[in-house]
């Protein structure tokens, strides 16, 4: 009796081989992955792309006396924080809701959109994904933190003192694997716009947490090589050479959606992307996630990993940050007209 | 913190329970075949590898996990494996053996764990690190595109085909050549509850359960971004570093490992086998020294016997096959020296 059971098991196991071989031959006509990838690559490689807008530039733009050139300002913070204080004229749509079709319909296609959040991390992601959806969006560099010093209105300010002093590496690393691209199957729809919109909505409304420098350090130093993520630096080659997180490879943001780089990434492994201060890598993270990768962003980037300002320049400085006026109240449809006097952007 | 790391708790509890009930220890498995000519535990190990091999192949093919072998650094694999094998004879248990005996209250196993942690840390971050890095660096071999070697990529056969073919052929050969009338001793006579909680498990059940736990472990740990099934040594080191460095290293693996000890403790308690037992001081020191050798061997070769034999061999990892063979050689050499050489016993 035992022999027969073993025999049957053996035959079943062998029979799995032709079954699997047969199923892997199926050809998918429209690859959602490819639709999203080429939209992302078009956005990242466009020469006119402005990834971030500085607080100074936005303020100057709003106060130049020409309302015709004012951008559409999108706040993606939660309603309570919006009510506490928001940039004059901003419309609030929380991040998880932005990519609902009815909300996308509220955004102008013929006008610049400036997205802002708390610190610039999630704003960068929404701005990147809005570009994939065909909008012209930029992130407000430091979010509300860069606009006002009021910690009631803009909590979660970066404290340079909290930066770690973790080791950095100067020898270059490369990824040499060759992996199949992830399968993205969010929808049965075949319109490219819908494929992209649904992927963006799934990401923005799902979990998109950052990893802290402390947690990343623990992952790569805990004597368990199996949980080491793929670490991708999206900083310039010069900054990468000056110092990078041990084990990190360098892929510039504009190159992140290229096939030759994506095929080096193991879709089953966690990817940690990092940049200078967390905003550029936020874009890379959002794009990798809509492509089906499991990527997280290093919160506050290299400035949280090391105190060495030569290796990690450009950090948020709470002392010299700006202090522009803001509006309060929950009303969303405020006309875009700054109520405060001009010349406040100095 | 990723809440999925707590999936390590049920996996660890089940693993500890199965280790204790099945007395699953590779030191006993390899030593017994030359010292006592008893093959039961070895068969358990074989069954566990077979079950995991089938599961990993299916999960890899369906995209749940991806096969992630340890790097093939033959010098470090041979040296680390051999020293680990010697160490486990002195310590009286392999990495899983000392872990479940720790849970059972055996003080000798606890002293081996202390040795394992001590020398493990000296090797992974301390004085032996430069030496191990040199040996690894000088003997690393990868495929042309830098992937770690497995039997599948060395022969250029898709992993699932090779793994399922090996497993299927072994099962059929087993069916053909199994001895007639081989039966599980008296297992059928007792109630299921009695058989699970009170009696020791037979080698078949132990092997199948541990193989299935390996599959569950791979799935659970992959959900946290850790692409590997069961390991033990790294978990001890992470836990210790968390305690002494004031930084949190508690990821999936250390949480799974601590749960393993608790699982073994509960299994022993339910079966009425838990008791604090301390051996003679001389044996205690021998266990500690054995643990030290295991700590060095595991951190040199890229893993203990669980990482390599239970988790790596089913992935057809070349590093694990070589390292596993040298664990067995080290075990036999030490067992011969201690029990069999002319003039002993």
Interface residues (C-beta under 8 A of the other chain):
Chain A: X2 X3 X4 X6 X7 X9 X10 X11 X13 X14 X16 X17 X20 X21 X24 X174 X175 X176 X177 X178 X183 X214 X215 X217 X218 X219 X221 X222 X223 X224 X225 X226 X227 X229 X266 X267 X268 X269 X270 X294
Chain B: X1 X54 X58 X61 X63 X65 X66 X68 X70 X120 X124 X125 X142 X145 X146 X147 X160 X161 X164 X165 X167 X168 X169 X170 X171 X172 X174 X175 X176 X178 X182 X221 X222 X224 X225 X226 X227 X228 X231 X233 X234 X235 X237 X238 X241 X247 X248 X249 X251 X252 X253 X254 X299 X302
